[in-house]
């Protein structure tokens, strides 16, 4: 039988994977943030920082995506959308590595890479 911490680690892993798949489908990122919101209040230890980081990755990423998409009409949104893609990819991969190592996100409230 799995411990609650091991179970929560599986949920955190699932959220990161859903974010990666979200580059192709979009909807999976929404599912991921819902999972992160549900698990965040009961998470303990280093997993709390991961769920907080995941929630912020979704909302800040949505902000970058929205601004970049809007500014495409003014022909300046491309660099913002490129930034959003790289930023989201780096945060997700960094989160996966730290989760795998059993370490917390150093700065889960950061607007950059945590």
Secondary structure, 3 states (H helix, E strand, C coil): CCCHHHHHHHHHHHHHHHHHHHHHHCHHHHHHHHHHHHHHCCCCCHHHHHHHHHHHHHHHHHHHHHHHHHHHHHCCHHHHHHHHHHHHHHHHHHHHHHHHHCCCCCCCCCCCCC
